[in-house]
Every structure is written in structure tokens, then in C-alpha cells.
Amino acid sequence: MTIQSIRKFLIGLGHPENYDKIRYYFNHTKLKMYGVKTGDLKKIAKKWLKENKDEDPKIKAETIKKLYLAESFDEKILASFICDKQPDIIKEFLQKDFDLFIKEVDNWAVSDCLSDILAQWVLINPKLRINYLKKLIKSKNLWARRQALVVSFYLNFTQNEVDYSNLVFEFVEKTKQEKHPMIVKAVSWALRGLVKYHSSALRKYLDENLQTLPSLARREVVKKLETGKKN
């Protein structure tokens, strides 16, 4: 499938009646909508990977870049579905590619799907790429800051070979005074990601900083520690 054939396929699977509902749910995104169901996007991703399994990873990565930079919500989500757990594609991305991808983000769904891929990219060479996250957390773009926070969640929640809890605390300290709901929720998410493997470090941090956190984060993180559930 070329980028043109993918787009044609997406349009054919679209549900125009879902446009308004999707826009409302995803931060009133201004991205073009085809209204393709999530299950169908995952099927397309699986089909594309099967059809291109013997393709050069560099060529596959170029197609994915075009999807991330396309005008539609559906293409950007599809890009992440294709990349997920595909290190041969992810390793072809450069920091400048993620700069461009993040610049296109205007809703939490595209942001969080991209965060998953960015986390996998960071873990390929964490000693070098953690510095990129530290650049993002200082960005004026709130979606870049959300990327850094959510990626820090993935780094701690998906593996316990390396402890990145201090990275979470560093990022939370830089953003905990912000009021935007997308940052407040990401602060909560990043801290809750420590419960699985780093609960002792989290408890120590909360003992010293609980009252300085946003109320949503305080409530959800304490609940997660006590019950294992967010709410």
C-alpha cells in the first residue's frame, strides 16, 4: 500500500456521522477526519505490515513519516499502530522527525499514541535520548511537555531493568504548577506509572511533595497506591 492507496482505503472505511463526536472527544481537534473505527485502523496496520514485511526498513519508515505528517487524525493514529513493537521501523527515526511529528499534535489520542512510539525509540539508546525528553519538558508547546511526561510513564511502567523514577520527579517538578488539563492529567499518569515497580520511591516523593501536586494528581496517585486503581 502506498500513502495514496492507504488514504483512499481510509476514506472508504470512514464514518462521516462520527466526525463531530470524535472532534469533541479529542480536544476539538482541527485535524481532518475520516471517522475510521479503531478496530479497522488496527486491521489496516496489520495488513500493511504483512504486505511490507520484506521491505527495507528505511523505506517503511519513510511511509510512516508521511502518515504522521498527513492532514488527518486517522492517518496519524494509523502510523503509531503500524510502528508499535516494530523496532526495525522505529530505529530509522531521528530526533528531527519527532520534532515534526509533535508539531502536528493537537489532541490527546495522537499525542499518547506517539508517546508510546517515542518511548520505544528512547529505549533503543536511552543514555543519549533521555536528553531529548529533557528538551521537550522545557518546550513552550504543551503537547511536547505532555510527550515528555507520558514517555516517562512508559519508561517506568513497561520495564524495571532501569529505574527512571527520578526522571519522572524531575519532569513533574517542572510542570506541577500548570493548570492545563492535558498537563495535569499527564502529571498524574507519570506518577501512577511508578506504582508497579517503584512504589517506595513514589511514597518518599509524596511524603515530601504531596500538597504541592494538582488535586487531581493527589487523588489519583494516592488511590492507585492504596487500591491499585485510579478511581
Secondary structure, DSSP 4 states (H G I P E B T S, - for coil): --HHHHHHHHHHH--GGGHHHHHHHTTT--SB-----HHHHHHHHHHHHHHTTTS-HHHHHHHHHHHHTSSBHHHHHHHHHHHTT-HHHHTT--HHHHHHHHHT--SHHHHHHHHHHHHHHHHHSHHHHHHHHHHHTT-S-HHHHHHHHHHHHHHHHS--SS--HHHHHHHHHHHTT---HHHHHHHHHHHHTTTTT-HHHHHHHHHHHGGGS-HHHHHHHHHHHHHSS--
